Amino acid sequence: MEKLYGVIGDPIGQSMSPDMHNTAFQSLGLQAVYKAFHVTPERLQSAIEGVRGLGIAGLNVTIPHKISVMKYLDEIDPLASKIGAVNTIVNKNGKLTGYNTDGIGYVNSLKEVLIDKKLENCSILLIGAGGAARAIYFSLLEEGVARLDLANRTVEKAEALVNEQLSSQSRALSLAEAEGVINTYDILINTTSIGMYPNLEEIPISLENVNENTIVSDIIYNPMQTKWLKEANDKGAITHNGLGMFVFQGAIAFEKWTGIYPDIDIMKSVITRKLGGIS
Ligand code: ATR
């Protein structure tokens, strides 16, 4: 029997997940279909009951449900628990388990541009301290990076996040402090929405003192090249956008549902085509 998968969110109309997953199902010849469901916050609980009742095999969860959905699940994976948010649900014989594949998806996409660098030797600056930052922060810590500092407009939020874990490889900085030491990092990562459509002219932090060959990474993929990434490119940095994070989080979710790791290139080309450009 054909299996049903989907994504829940509010709004959900713009989601590119159905195209990406349906193409992957078709390319593997799997009897499965993936749909987008518009679920408002007051319908979240009944939507999850519906997953159990209808036997929906798996879901992605997006804004605004990533945190609130956790209380309706039977089990939460330890990394998702640390992050405090779930973006993937697996329904195994009626038992719903929540995972977070955003952070690992990001790390996998970052590995594509590391070339001869090794994450465990890298000094990394993460900009932002919201939900996306949490997912990437805890996933990078699992990789054992040398240094992982957090810079945020509200520095107290960065401090609170740093204080959640016991190791000493992190410190919290203001954005101005981070700008002053930007040349001491191998990788800079913007996890905020600064520079995302329609605020195309904004940048999260000045790159004036950035070193050549620093990896400058933005989790935004619309536009595919933010103003910040363009400035980085002009400075001779290696740039990396958020397209890979989106595709890899989907691929890892796909593997959790089906046991098969899909073809990343096929998924990337679907999204690139939808965005109307070259990644
Ligand atoms: P998400 O879940 O997508 O990460 P979020 O939880 O709302 O979104 O977090 C947004 C992050 O972007 C925060 O770190 C926020 O900084 P504050 O903690 O100071 O609010 C940051 N951010 C958003 N807009 C910003 C702006 N105009 N300038 C600087 N930082 C900004």
Boltz pocket constraint, residues with backbone or C-beta under 6 A from the ligand:
constraints:
  - pocket:
      binder: B
      contacts: [[A, 127], [A, 128], [A, 129], [A, 130], [A, 131], [A, 132], [A, 133], [A, 152], [A, 153], [A, 154], [A, 155], [A, 157], [A, 191], [A, 192], [A, 193], [A, 194], [A, 204]]
      max_distance: 6.0
